[in-house]
Every structure is written in structure tokens, then in C-alpha cells.
Amino acid sequence: MSLSLMTGVRTLMDLLNGWEELEAVDGTPLLHTGHGSSEDRESLIELLARHFPDWPVNDPDPQ
């Protein structure tokens, strides 16, 4: 990610008071804040897996 993108995200999250506790996304190195739907999350994981084929993406643990 570019520094300008990360700075913009920080500014937006500060303005919205949008920082929440992060939770791990099973089978990935990603963290989730609770924003967005499970369909959005799955779509993003599929996109990242296509562009980073060495990245291990596992099925979520059944709980």
C-alpha cells in the first residue's frame, strides 16, 4: 500500500471515529474491524489470493 493511501485511511477513520477492535480473518494474515459483509470479505480474499498465489488461504475453522 502507498503511504498516501494509508494516511488517507487513517484520516478518514479518525474523522468517523471508526477504529474498532480488530479480529483475525481465519486462514489469512488479514484483520477485520466488523465493517463490511461476509460476502465482501470473501470477495477480497479471493482477489488477494489470485494476485498473491504463494499466500496460503485456508478454509475458515468451523466454530
CHARMM-style PDB file with segment names, atoms N, HN, CA, C and O in Angstrom:
ATOM      1  N   MET     1       0.838  -1.181   0.000  1.00  0.00      PROA
ATOM      2  CA  MET     1       0.000   0.000   0.000  1.00  0.00      PROA
ATOM      3  C   MET     1       0.873   1.231   0.000  1.00  0.00      PROA
ATOM      4  O   MET     1       1.973   1.238   0.553  1.00  0.00      PROA
ATOM      5  N   SER     2       0.374   2.248  -0.616  1.00  0.00      PROA
ATOM      6  HN  SER     2      -0.519   2.242  -1.065  1.00  0.00      PROA
ATOM      7  CA  SER     2       1.132   3.500  -0.633  1.00  0.00      PROA
ATOM      8  C   SER     2       0.932   4.250   0.687  1.00  0.00      PROA
ATOM      9  O   SER     2      -0.078   4.099   1.375  1.00  0.00      PROA
ATOM     10  N   LEU     3       1.917   5.046   1.000  1.00  0.00      PROA
ATOM     11  HN  LEU     3       2.737   5.169   0.441  1.00  0.00      PROA
ATOM     12  CA  LEU     3       1.848   5.845   2.224  1.00  0.00      PROA
ATOM     13  C   LEU     3       0.689   6.828   2.165  1.00  0.00      PROA
ATOM     14  O   LEU     3       0.024   7.067   3.172  1.00  0.00      PROA
ATOM     15  N   SER     4       0.442   7.404   0.981  1.00  0.00      PROA
ATOM     16  HN  SER     4       0.982   7.210   0.163  1.00  0.00      PROA
ATOM     17  CA  SER     4      -0.659   8.367   0.875  1.00  0.00      PROA
ATOM     18  C   SER     4      -2.011   7.694   1.094  1.00  0.00      PROA
ATOM     19  O   SER     4      -2.903   8.287   1.700  1.00  0.00      PROA
ATOM     20  N   LEU     5      -2.173   6.457   0.605  1.00  0.00      PROA
ATOM     21  HN  LEU     5      -1.448   5.975   0.112  1.00  0.00      PROA
ATOM     22  CA  LEU     5      -3.428   5.728   0.829  1.00  0.00      PROA
ATOM     23  C   LEU     5      -3.609   5.430   2.311  1.00  0.00      PROA
ATOM     24  O   LEU     5      -4.698   5.620   2.852  1.00  0.00      PROA
ATOM     25  N   MET     6      -2.557   4.966   2.970  1.00  0.00      PROA
ATOM     26  HN  MET     6      -1.672   4.812   2.531  1.00  0.00      PROA
ATOM     27  CA  MET     6      -2.659   4.651   4.394  1.00  0.00      PROA
ATOM     28  C   MET     6      -2.930   5.908   5.217  1.00  0.00      PROA
ATOM     29  O   MET     6      -3.681   5.856   6.191  1.00  0.00      PROA
ATOM     30  N   THR     7      -2.324   7.044   4.836  1.00  0.00      PROA
ATOM     31  HN  THR     7      -1.714   7.086   4.045  1.00  0.00      PROA
ATOM     32  CA  THR     7      -2.574   8.297   5.535  1.00  0.00      PROA
ATOM     33  C   THR     7      -4.026   8.731   5.364  1.00  0.00      PROA
ATOM     34  O   THR     7      -4.659   9.197   6.311  1.00  0.00      PROA
ATOM     35  N   GLY     8      -4.549   8.574   4.142  1.00  0.00      PROA
ATOM     36  HN  GLY     8      -4.035   8.196   3.372  1.00  0.00      PROA
ATOM     37  CA  GLY     8      -5.949   8.915   3.898  1.00  0.00      PROA
ATOM     38  C   GLY     8      -6.902   8.052   4.696  1.00  0.00      PROA
ATOM     39  O   GLY     8      -7.892   8.552   5.230  1.00  0.00      PROA
ATOM     40  N   VAL     9      -6.616   6.757   4.786  1.00  0.00      PROA
ATOM     41  HN  VAL     9      -5.812   6.351   4.352  1.00  0.00      PROA
ATOM     42  CA  VAL     9      -7.454   5.846   5.576  1.00  0.00      PROA
ATOM     43  C   VAL     9      -7.412   6.261   7.042  1.00  0.00      PROA
ATOM     44  O   VAL     9      -8.447   6.308   7.707  1.00  0.00      PROA
ATOM     45  N   ARG    10      -6.220   6.561   7.546  1.00  0.00      PROA
ATOM     46  HN  ARG    10      -5.379   6.523   7.006  1.00  0.00      PROA
ATOM     47  CA  ARG    10      -6.106   6.988   8.944  1.00  0.00      PROA
ATOM     48  C   ARG    10      -6.941   8.234   9.204  1.00  0.00      PROA
ATOM     49  O   ARG    10      -7.666   8.305  10.196  1.00  0.00      PROA
ATOM     50  N   THR    11      -6.841   9.212   8.314  1.00  0.00      PROA
ATOM     51  HN  THR    11      -6.253   9.155   7.508  1.00  0.00      PROA
ATOM     52  CA  THR    11      -7.590  10.458   8.469  1.00  0.00      PROA
ATOM     53  C   THR    11      -9.095  10.199   8.452  1.00  0.00      PROA
ATOM     54  O   THR    11      -9.827  10.714   9.297  1.00  0.00      PROA
ATOM     55  N   LEU    12      -9.551   9.403   7.494  1.00  0.00      PROA
ATOM     56  HN  LEU    12      -8.956   8.984   6.807  1.00  0.00      PROA
ATOM     57  CA  LEU    12     -10.969   9.077   7.400  1.00  0.00      PROA
ATOM     58  C   LEU    12     -11.452   8.350   8.649  1.00  0.00      PROA
ATOM     59  O   LEU    12     -12.494   8.694   9.205  1.00  0.00      PROA
ATOM     60  N   MET    13     -10.704   7.355   9.086  1.00  0.00      PROA
ATOM     61  HN  MET    13      -9.857   7.076   8.634  1.00  0.00      PROA
ATOM     62  CA  MET    13     -11.115   6.600  10.278  1.00  0.00      PROA
ATOM     63  C   MET    13     -11.137   7.496  11.510  1.00  0.00      PROA
ATOM     64  O   MET    13     -12.023   7.359  12.354  1.00  0.00      PROA
ATOM     65  N   ASP    14     -10.176   8.410  11.628  1.00  0.00      PROA
ATOM     66  HN  ASP    14      -9.456   8.521  10.943  1.00  0.00      PROA
ATOM     67  CA  ASP    14     -10.181   9.342  12.757  1.00  0.00      PROA
ATOM     68  C   ASP    14     -11.412  10.238  12.717  1.00  0.00      PROA
ATOM     69  O   ASP    14     -12.042  10.470  13.749  1.00  0.00      PROA
ATOM     70  N   LEU    15     -11.764  10.748  11.526  1.00  0.00      PROA
ATOM     71  HN  LEU    15     -11.253  10.559  10.688  1.00  0.00      PROA
ATOM     72  CA  LEU    15     -12.929  11.628  11.395  1.00  0.00      PROA
ATOM     73  C   LEU    15     -14.228  10.906  11.725  1.00  0.00      PROA
ATOM     74  O   LEU    15     -15.137  11.493  12.312  1.00  0.00      PROA
ATOM     75  N   LEU    16     -14.316   9.635  11.349  1.00  0.00      PROA
ATOM     76  HN  LEU    16     -13.577   9.158  10.873  1.00  0.00      PROA
ATOM     77  CA  LEU    16     -15.537   8.855  11.569  1.00  0.00      PROA
ATOM     78  C   LEU    16     -15.578   8.185  12.934  1.00  0.00      PROA
ATOM     79  O   LEU    16     -16.566   7.544  13.294  1.00  0.00      PROA
ATOM     80  N   ASN    17     -14.494   8.340  13.692  1.00  0.00      PROA
ATOM     81  HN  ASN    17     -13.691   8.860  13.400  1.00  0.00      PROA
ATOM     82  CA  ASN    17     -14.349   7.590  14.933  1.00  0.00      PROA
ATOM     83  C   ASN    17     -14.589   6.112  14.647  1.00  0.00      PROA
ATOM     84  O   ASN    17     -15.306   5.422  15.371  1.00  0.00      PROA
ATOM     85  N   GLY    18     -13.966   5.651  13.570  1.00  0.00      PROA
ATOM     86  HN  GLY    18     -13.384   6.212  12.982  1.00  0.00      PROA
ATOM     87  CA  GLY    18     -14.237   4.320  13.051  1.00  0.00      PROA
ATOM     88  C   GLY    18     -13.285   3.234  13.481  1.00  0.00      PROA
ATOM     89  O   GLY    18     -13.393   2.104  13.003  1.00  0.00      PROA
ATOM     90  N   TRP    19     -12.358   3.534  14.365  1.00  0.00      PROA
ATOM     91  HN  TRP    19     -12.271   4.452  14.753  1.00  0.00      PROA
ATOM     92  CA  TRP    19     -11.423   2.492  14.791  1.00  0.00      PROA
ATOM     93  C   TRP    19     -12.134   1.548  15.748  1.00  0.00      PROA
ATOM     94  O   TRP    19     -12.729   1.975  16.738  1.00  0.00      PROA
ATOM     95  N   GLU    20     -12.064   0.297  15.447  1.00  0.00      PROA
ATOM     96  HN  GLU    20     -11.580  -0.050  14.643  1.00  0.00      PROA
ATOM     97  CA  GLU    20     -12.684  -0.739  16.281  1.00  0.00      PROA
ATOM     98  C   GLU    20     -11.648  -1.814  16.579  1.00  0.00      PROA
ATOM     99  O   GLU    20     -10.565  -1.829  15.993  1.00  0.00      PROA
ATOM    100  N   GLU    21     -11.992  -2.709  17.494  1.00  0.00      PROA
ATOM    101  HN  GLU    21     -12.872  -2.697  17.969  1.00  0.00      PROA
ATOM    102  CA  GLU    21     -11.107  -3.825  17.793  1.00  0.00      PROA
ATOM    103  C   GLU    21     -10.984  -4.714  16.562  1.00  0.00      PROA
ATOM    104  O   GLU    21     -11.977  -5.007  15.896  1.00  0.00      PROA
ATOM    105  N   LEU    22      -9.767  -5.137  16.266  1.00  0.00      PROA
ATOM    106  HN  LEU    22      -8.960  -4.899  16.807  1.00  0.00      PROA
ATOM    107  CA  LEU    22      -9.521  -5.967  15.099  1.00  0.00      PROA
ATOM    108  C   LEU    22      -9.624  -7.443  15.459  1.00  0.00      PROA
ATOM    109  O   LEU    22      -9.194  -7.866  16.533  1.00  0.00      PROA
ATOM    110  N   GLU    23     -10.198  -8.215  14.548  1.00  0.00      PROA
ATOM    111  HN  GLU    23     -10.547  -7.872  13.676  1.00  0.00      PROA
ATOM    112  CA  GLU    23     -10.293  -9.665  14.712  1.00  0.00      PROA
ATOM    113  C   GLU    23      -9.626 -10.326  13.520  1.00  0.00      PROA
ATOM    114  O   GLU    23      -9.731  -9.836  12.396  1.00  0.00      PROA
ATOM    115  N   ALA    24      -8.941 -11.434  13.759  1.00  0.00      PROA
ATOM    116  HN  ALA    24      -8.856 -11.831  14.672  1.00  0.00      PROA
ATOM    117  CA  ALA    24      -8.275 -12.165  12.687  1.00  0.00      PROA
ATOM    118  C   ALA    24      -9.304 -12.768  11.739  1.00  0.00      PROA
ATOM    119  O   ALA    24     -10.358 -13.239  12.166  1.00  0.00      PROA
ATOM    120  N   VAL    25      -8.982 -12.748  10.436  1.00  0.00      PROA
ATOM    121  HN  VAL    25      -8.126 -12.365  10.089  1.00  0.00      PROA
ATOM    122  CA  VAL    25      -9.801 -13.423   9.432  1.00  0.00      PROA
ATOM    123  C   VAL    25      -9.188 -14.805   9.252  1.00  0.00      PROA
ATOM    124  O   VAL    25      -8.052 -14.932   8.795  1.00  0.00      PROA
ATOM    125  N   ASP    26      -9.943 -15.839   9.611  1.00  0.00      PROA
ATOM    126  HN  ASP    26     -10.865 -15.736   9.982  1.00  0.00      PROA
ATOM    127  CA  ASP    26      -9.429 -17.208   9.594  1.00  0.00      PROA
ATOM    128  C   ASP    26      -8.718 -17.537   8.291  1.00  0.00      PROA
ATOM    129  O   ASP    26      -9.209 -17.228   7.205  1.00  0.00      PROA
ATOM    130  N   GLY    27      -7.551 -18.172   8.415  1.00  0.00      PROA
ATOM    131  HN  GLY    27      -7.153 -18.423   9.297  1.00  0.00      PROA
ATOM    132  CA  GLY    27      -6.822 -18.652   7.264  1.00  0.00      PROA
ATOM    133  C   GLY    27      -6.093 -17.593   6.472  1.00  0.00      PROA
ATOM    134  O   GLY    27      -5.577 -17.883   5.393  1.00  0.00      PROA
ATOM    135  N   THR    28      -6.036 -16.358   6.983  1.00  0.00      PROA
ATOM    136  HN  THR    28      -6.455 -16.123   7.859  1.00  0.00      PROA
ATOM    137  CA  THR    28      -5.377 -15.265   6.260  1.00  0.00      PROA
ATOM    138  C   THR    28      -4.553 -14.435   7.239  1.00  0.00      PROA
ATOM    139  O   THR    28      -4.702 -14.568   8.454  1.00  0.00      PROA
ATOM    140  N   PRO    29      -3.679 -13.574   6.704  1.00  0.00      PROA
ATOM    141  CA  PRO    29      -2.970 -12.637   7.580  1.00  0.00      PROA
ATOM    142  C   PRO    29      -3.754 -11.339   7.778  1.00  0.00      PROA
ATOM    143  O   PRO    29      -3.211 -10.366   8.301  1.00  0.00      PROA
ATOM    144  N   LEU    30      -5.024 -11.311   7.366  1.00  0.00      PROA
ATOM    145  HN  LEU    30      -5.466 -12.101   6.940  1.00  0.00      PROA
ATOM    146  CA  LEU    30      -5.848 -10.100   7.434  1.00  0.00      PROA
ATOM    147  C   LEU    30      -6.514  -9.943   8.787  1.00  0.00      PROA
ATOM    148  O   LEU    30      -6.715 -10.910   9.522  1.00  0.00      PROA
ATOM    149  N   LEU    31      -6.850  -8.700   9.096  1.00  0.00      PROA
ATOM    150  HN  LEU    31      -6.686  -7.915   8.499  1.00  0.00      PROA
ATOM    151  CA  LEU    31      -7.613  -8.375  10.289  1.00  0.00      PROA
ATOM    152  C   LEU    31      -8.888  -7.670   9.845  1.00  0.00      PROA
ATOM    153  O   LEU    31      -8.902  -6.965   8.836  1.00  0.00      PROA
ATOM    154  N   HSD    32      -9.961  -7.869  10.611  1.00  0.00      PROA
ATOM    155  HN  HSD    32      -9.949  -8.442  11.431  1.00  0.00      PROA
ATOM    156  CA  HSD    32     -11.283  -7.356  10.247  1.00  0.00      PROA
ATOM    157  C   HSD    32     -11.805  -6.487  11.374  1.00  0.00      PROA
ATOM    158  O   HSD    32     -11.663  -6.831  12.548  1.00  0.00      PROA
ATOM    159  N   THR    33     -12.414  -5.354  11.019  1.00  0.00      PROA
ATOM    160  HN  THR    33     -12.530  -5.075  10.066  1.00  0.00      PROA
ATOM    161  CA  THR    33     -12.945  -4.440  12.037  1.00  0.00      PROA
ATOM    162  C   THR    33     -14.419  -4.658  12.318  1.00  0.00      PROA
ATOM    163  O   THR    33     -14.958  -4.093  13.270  1.00  0.00      PROA
ATOM    164  N   GLY    34     -15.073  -5.464  11.510  1.00  0.00      PROA
ATOM    165  HN  GLY    34     -14.635  -5.923  10.737  1.00  0.00      PROA
ATOM    166  CA  GLY    34     -16.507  -5.628  11.679  1.00  0.00      PROA
ATOM    167  C   GLY    34     -17.295  -4.884  10.632  1.00  0.00      PROA
ATOM    168  O   GLY    34     -18.495  -5.118  10.490  1.00  0.00      PROA
ATOM    169  N   HSD    35     -16.652  -3.980   9.883  1.00  0.00      PROA
ATOM    170  HN  HSD    35     -15.678  -3.790   9.998  1.00  0.00      PROA
ATOM    171  CA  HSD    35     -17.315  -3.274   8.801  1.00  0.00      PROA
ATOM    172  C   HSD    35     -17.339  -4.174   7.572  1.00  0.00      PROA
ATOM    173  O   HSD    35     -16.410  -4.952   7.356  1.00  0.00      PROA
ATOM    174  N   GLY    36     -18.371  -4.076   6.784  1.00  0.00      PROA
ATOM    175  HN  GLY    36     -19.126  -3.444   6.960  1.00  0.00      PROA
ATOM    176  CA  GLY    36     -18.468  -4.867   5.556  1.00  0.00      PROA
ATOM    177  C   GLY    36     -19.159  -6.192   5.804  1.00  0.00      PROA
ATOM    178  O   GLY    36     -19.269  -6.658   6.938  1.00  0.00      PROA
ATOM    179  N   SER    37     -19.618  -6.784   4.723  1.00  0.00      PROA
ATOM    180  HN  SER    37     -19.528  -6.406   3.801  1.00  0.00      PROA
ATOM    181  CA  SER    37     -20.341  -8.048   4.821  1.00  0.00      PROA
ATOM    182  C   SER    37     -19.391  -9.229   4.644  1.00  0.00      PROA
ATOM    183  O   SER    37     -18.253  -9.061   4.206  1.00  0.00      PROA
ATOM    184  N   SER    38     -19.865 -10.414   4.986  1.00  0.00      PROA
ATOM    185  HN  SER    38     -20.790 -10.550   5.342  1.00  0.00      PROA
ATOM    186  CA  SER    38     -19.048 -11.611   4.789  1.00  0.00      PROA
ATOM    187  C   SER    38     -18.792 -11.850   3.307  1.00  0.00      PROA
ATOM    188  O   SER    38     -17.745 -12.379   2.935  1.00  0.00      PROA
ATOM    189  N   GLU    39     -19.758 -11.456   2.446  1.00  0.00      PROA
ATOM    190  HN  GLU    39     -20.609 -11.027   2.748  1.00  0.00      PROA
ATOM    191  CA  GLU    39     -19.561 -11.593   1.001  1.00  0.00      PROA
ATOM    192  C   GLU    39     -18.440 -10.672   0.516  1.00  0.00      PROA
ATOM    193  O   GLU    39     -17.629 -11.069  -0.321  1.00  0.00      PROA
ATOM    194  N   ASP    40     -18.391  -9.450   1.036  1.00  0.00      PROA
ATOM    195  HN  ASP    40     -19.049  -9.127   1.716  1.00  0.00      PROA
ATOM    196  CA  ASP    40     -17.313  -8.528   0.680  1.00  0.00      PROA
ATOM    197  C   ASP    40     -15.961  -9.084   1.114  1.00  0.00      PROA
ATOM    198  O   ASP    40     -14.983  -9.022   0.369  1.00  0.00      PROA
ATOM    199  N   ARG    41     -15.920  -9.628   2.325  1.00  0.00      PROA
ATOM    200  HN  ARG    41     -16.714  -9.678   2.930  1.00  0.00      PROA
ATOM    201  CA  ARG    41     -14.672 -10.192   2.849  1.00  0.00      PROA
ATOM    202  C   ARG    41     -14.205 -11.361   1.992  1.00  0.00      PROA
ATOM    203  O   ARG    41     -13.023 -11.447   1.659  1.00  0.00      PROA
ATOM    204  N   GLU    42     -15.123 -12.268   1.627  1.00  0.00      PROA
ATOM    205  HN  GLU    42     -16.083 -12.198   1.897  1.00  0.00      PROA
ATOM    206  CA  GLU    42     -14.759 -13.419   0.801  1.00  0.00      PROA
ATOM    207  C   GLU    42     -14.278 -12.975  -0.575  1.00  0.00      PROA
ATOM    208  O   GLU    42     -13.329 -13.544  -1.116  1.00  0.00      PROA
ATOM    209  N   SER    43     -14.925 -11.966  -1.140  1.00  0.00      PROA
ATOM    210  HN  SER    43     -15.695 -11.504  -0.701  1.00  0.00      PROA
ATOM    211  CA  SER    43     -14.522 -11.445  -2.447  1.00  0.00      PROA
ATOM    212  C   SER    43     -13.109 -10.866  -2.392  1.00  0.00      PROA
ATOM    213  O   SER    43     -12.311 -11.091  -3.301  1.00  0.00      PROA
ATOM    214  N   LEU    44     -12.799 -10.127  -1.337  1.00  0.00      PROA
ATOM    215  HN  LEU    44     -13.448  -9.943  -0.598  1.00  0.00      PROA
ATOM    216  CA  LEU    44     -11.469  -9.551  -1.187  1.00  0.00      PROA
ATOM    217  C   LEU    44     -10.421 -10.643  -1.017  1.00  0.00      PROA
ATOM    218  O   LEU    44      -9.340 -10.555  -1.601  1.00  0.00      PROA
ATOM    219  N   ILE    45     -10.719 -11.658  -0.237  1.00  0.00      PROA
ATOM    220  HN  ILE    45     -11.597 -11.730   0.237  1.00  0.00      PROA
ATOM    221  CA  ILE    45      -9.774 -12.759  -0.035  1.00  0.00      PROA
ATOM    222  C   ILE    45      -9.500 -13.470  -1.358  1.00  0.00      PROA
ATOM    223  O   ILE    45      -8.352 -13.802  -1.652  1.00  0.00      PROA
ATOM    224  N   GLU    46     -10.535 -13.706  -2.153  1.00  0.00      PROA
ATOM    225  HN  GLU    46     -11.467 -13.436  -1.914  1.00  0.00      PROA
ATOM    226  CA  GLU    46     -10.352 -14.344  -3.460  1.00  0.00      PROA
ATOM    227  C   GLU    46      -9.482 -13.471  -4.372  1.00  0.00      PROA
ATOM    228  O   GLU    46      -8.610 -13.988  -5.072  1.00  0.00      PROA
ATOM    229  N   LEU    47      -9.709 -12.164  -4.368  1.00  0.00      PROA
ATOM    230  HN  LEU    47     -10.417 -11.744  -3.800  1.00  0.00      PROA
ATOM    231  CA  LEU    47      -8.911 -11.244  -5.171  1.00  0.00      PROA
ATOM    232  C   LEU    47      -7.443 -11.291  -4.757  1.00  0.00      PROA
ATOM    233  O   LEU    47      -6.561 -11.404  -5.609  1.00  0.00      PROA
ATOM    234  N   LEU    48      -7.180 -11.207  -3.463  1.00  0.00      PROA
ATOM    235  HN  LEU    48      -7.896 -11.116  -2.772  1.00  0.00      PROA
ATOM    236  CA  LEU    48      -5.806 -11.236  -2.984  1.00  0.00      PROA
ATOM    237  C   LEU    48      -5.131 -12.570  -3.295  1.00  0.00      PROA
ATOM    238  O   LEU    48      -3.951 -12.596  -3.645  1.00  0.00      PROA
ATOM    239  N   ALA    49      -5.858 -13.665  -3.174  1.00  0.00      PROA
ATOM    240  HN  ALA    49      -6.817 -13.643  -2.890  1.00  0.00      PROA
ATOM    241  CA  ALA    49      -5.291 -14.986  -3.455  1.00  0.00      PROA
ATOM    242  C   ALA    49      -4.890 -15.111  -4.926  1.00  0.00      PROA
ATOM    243  O   ALA    49      -3.906 -15.780  -5.239  1.00  0.00      PROA
ATOM    244  N   ARG    50      -5.642 -14.473  -5.834  1.00  0.00      PROA
ATOM    245  HN  ARG    50      -6.442 -13.929  -5.579  1.00  0.00      PROA
ATOM    246  CA  ARG    50      -5.284 -14.505  -7.258  1.00  0.00      PROA
ATOM    247  C   ARG    50      -3.989 -13.749  -7.532  1.00  0.00      PROA
ATOM    248  O   ARG    50      -3.178 -14.179  -8.351  1.00  0.00      PROA
ATOM    249  N   HSD    51      -3.797 -12.632  -6.853  1.00  0.00      PROA
ATOM    250  HN  HSD    51      -4.457 -12.283  -6.187  1.00  0.00      PROA
ATOM    251  CA  HSD    51      -2.629 -11.787  -7.096  1.00  0.00      PROA
ATOM    252  C   HSD    51      -1.421 -12.176  -6.255  1.00  0.00      PROA
ATOM    253  O   HSD    51      -0.297 -11.770  -6.553  1.00  0.00      PROA
ATOM    254  N   PHE    52      -1.647 -12.951  -5.219  1.00  0.00      PROA
ATOM    255  HN  PHE    52      -2.560 -13.280  -4.977  1.00  0.00      PROA
ATOM    256  CA  PHE    52      -0.564 -13.428  -4.356  1.00  0.00      PROA
ATOM    257  C   PHE    52      -0.686 -14.947  -4.233  1.00  0.00      PROA
ATOM    258  O   PHE    52      -1.103 -15.455  -3.192  1.00  0.00      PROA
ATOM    259  N   PRO    53      -0.320 -15.680  -5.307  1.00  0.00      PROA
ATOM    260  CA  PRO    53      -0.556 -17.122  -5.329  1.00  0.00      PROA
ATOM    261  C   PRO    53       0.220 -17.903  -4.261  1.00  0.00      PROA
ATOM    262  O   PRO    53      -0.159 -19.025  -3.926  1.00  0.00      PROA
ATOM    263  N   ASP    54       1.289 -17.330  -3.728  1.00  0.00      PROA
ATOM    264  HN  ASP    54       1.597 -16.418  -4.000  1.00  0.00      PROA
ATOM    265  CA  ASP    54       2.048 -18.015  -2.676  1.00  0.00      PROA
ATOM    266  C   ASP    54       1.438 -17.803  -1.295  1.00  0.00      PROA
ATOM    267  O   ASP    54       1.895 -18.378  -0.307  1.00  0.00      PROA
ATOM    268  N   TRP    55       0.408 -16.975  -1.238  1.00  0.00      PROA
ATOM    269  HN  TRP    55       0.037 -16.507  -2.040  1.00  0.00      PROA
ATOM    270  CA  TRP    55      -0.244 -16.671   0.040  1.00  0.00      PROA
ATOM    271  C   TRP    55      -1.196 -17.812   0.385  1.00  0.00      PROA
ATOM    272  O   TRP    55      -2.138 -18.067  -0.364  1.00  0.00      PROA
ATOM    273  N   PRO    56      -0.973 -18.501   1.498  1.00  0.00      PROA
ATOM    274  CA  PRO    56      -1.860 -19.621   1.832  1.00  0.00      PROA
ATOM    275  C   PRO    56      -3.208 -19.115   2.337  1.00  0.00      PROA
ATOM    276  O   PRO    56      -3.280 -18.391   3.330  1.00  0.00      PROA
ATOM    277  N   VAL    57      -4.256 -19.500   1.651  1.00  0.00      PROA
ATOM    278  HN  VAL    57      -4.198 -20.088   0.844  1.00  0.00      PROA
ATOM    279  CA  VAL    57      -5.607 -19.143   2.075  1.00  0.00      PROA
ATOM    280  C   VAL    57      -6.298 -20.433   2.469  1.00  0.00      PROA
ATOM    281  O   VAL    57      -6.518 -21.309   1.631  1.00  0.00      PROA
ATOM    282  N   ASN    58      -6.632 -20.549   3.714  1.00  0.00      PROA
ATOM    283  HN  ASN    58      -6.453 -19.838   4.394  1.00  0.00      PROA
ATOM    284  CA  ASN    58      -7.261 -21.760   4.235  1.00  0.00      PROA
ATOM    285  C   ASN    58      -8.752 -21.532   4.427  1.00  0.00      PROA
ATOM    286  O   ASN    58      -9.208 -20.395   4.548  1.00  0.00      PROA
ATOM    287  N   ASP    59      -9.496 -22.612   4.454  1.00  0.00      PROA
ATOM    288  HN  ASP    59      -9.126 -23.535   4.356  1.00  0.00      PROA
ATOM    289  CA  ASP    59     -10.910 -22.515   4.787  1.00  0.00      PROA
ATOM    290  C   ASP    59     -11.036 -22.106   6.239  1.00  0.00      PROA
ATOM    291  O   ASP    59     -10.228 -22.521   7.070  1.00  0.00      PROA
ATOM    292  N   PRO    60     -12.039 -21.297   6.561  1.00  0.00      PROA
ATOM    293  CA  PRO    60     -12.215 -20.893   7.959  1.00  0.00      PROA
ATOM    294  C   PRO    60     -12.518 -22.099   8.846  1.00  0.00      PROA
ATOM    295  O   PRO    60     -13.130 -23.078   8.421  1.00  0.00      PROA
ATOM    296  N   ASP    61     -12.066 -21.988  10.089  1.00  0.00      PROA
ATOM    297  HN  ASP    61     -11.569 -21.192  10.434  1.00  0.00      PROA
ATOM    298  CA  ASP    61     -12.330 -23.056  11.056  1.00  0.00      PROA
ATOM    299  C   ASP    61     -13.802 -23.042  11.438  1.00  0.00      PROA
ATOM    300  O   ASP    61     -14.332 -21.984  11.777  1.00  0.00      PROA
ATOM    301  N   PRO    62     -14.485 -24.198  11.393  1.00  0.00      PROA
ATOM    302  CA  PRO    62     -15.893 -24.221  11.843  1.00  0.00      PROA
ATOM    303  C   PRO    62     -15.955 -24.013  13.342  1.00  0.00      PROA
ATOM    304  O   PRO    62     -15.240 -24.669  14.099  1.00  0.00      PROA
ATOM    305  N   GLN    63     -16.812 -23.098  13.769  1.00  0.00      PROA
ATOM    306  HN  GLN    63     -17.394 -22.565  13.154  1.00  0.00      PROA
ATOM    307  CA  GLN    63     -16.950 -22.827  15.206  1.00  0.00      PROA
ATOM    308  C   GLN    63     -18.379 -22.866  15.625  1.00  0.00      PROA
ATOM    309  OT1 GLN    63     -18.684 -22.661  16.800  1.00  0.00      PROA
TER     310      GLN     63
END
